[in-house]
Amino acid sequence: MLHNIPHVKAYWITLGESMAQIALSYGADDFDGTVFGERIQHDTGSTAPTGLSEERLRELIRGAGRQPVAE
């Protein structure tokens, strides 16, 4: 369906951790980010964490059945 889109991010700040993991299972290829202190989404009511550690990002990626690239 999206054969003309080469790259899809699963932005965990917008989606939340669980939905971003699901997005990886459906073809997203980037868990996007080592973000700390994010405010834009949170000023609009996001309940996602304001940042995740590198290790937590790896855990979430592995939990989705994927292998983190930068290990």
C-alpha positions in Angstrom: 0.0 0.0 0.0 2.8 2.5 0.8 5.3 1.2 -1.7 6.3 4.7 -2.7 7.2 5.8 0.8 10.8 4.6 1.6 10.9 5.5 5.4 8.3 5.6 8.2 9.0 6.7 11.7 7.2 5.5 14.9 7.4 8.7 16.9 6.9 7.3 20.4 6.2 10.8 21.9 3.1 11.2 19.7 2.1 7.5 19.6 3.0 6.4 23.1 5.4 3.5 23.8 3.0 0.6 23.1 1.6 2.0 19.9 5.1 2.9 18.6 6.1 -0.8 19.2 3.0 -1.9 17.2 4.0 0.5 14.4 7.4 -1.3 14.1 5.5 -4.5 13.6 3.5 -2.9 10.7 6.5 -1.5 8.8 7.8 1.5 10.6 11.6 1.4 10.5 12.6 4.1 13.0 11.6 4.3 16.6 12.6 8.0 16.6 14.2 9.2 19.4 16.6 10.0 21.9 14.5 13.0 22.9 14.8 14.5 26.4 12.6 17.2 27.8 10.1 17.3 25.0 7.5 20.0 25.5 5.5 20.6 22.3 3.5 17.4 22.5 3.2 17.7 26.3 1.9 21.2 26.2 -1.0 19.8 24.2 -1.7 17.1 26.7 0.5 14.1 25.8 1.0 11.6 28.6 4.0 10.0 27.1 7.3 10.3 29.0 9.2 13.5 28.2 12.3 11.4 27.4 13.5 7.8 27.3 17.0 6.5 28.0 18.9 4.8 25.2 18.6 1.5 27.1 14.8 1.9 27.4 14.6 2.6 23.6 16.5 -0.6 23.0 14.2 -2.6 25.3 11.1 -1.3 23.5 12.6 -2.1 20.1 13.5 -5.6 21.2 10.1 -6.0 22.7 8.6 -5.3 19.3 10.6 -8.2 17.9 13.1 -5.9 16.2 16.9 -5.5 16.5 18.2 -2.0 17.4 20.7 -0.9 14.8 23.1 1.2 16.9 24.2 -1.3 19.6 
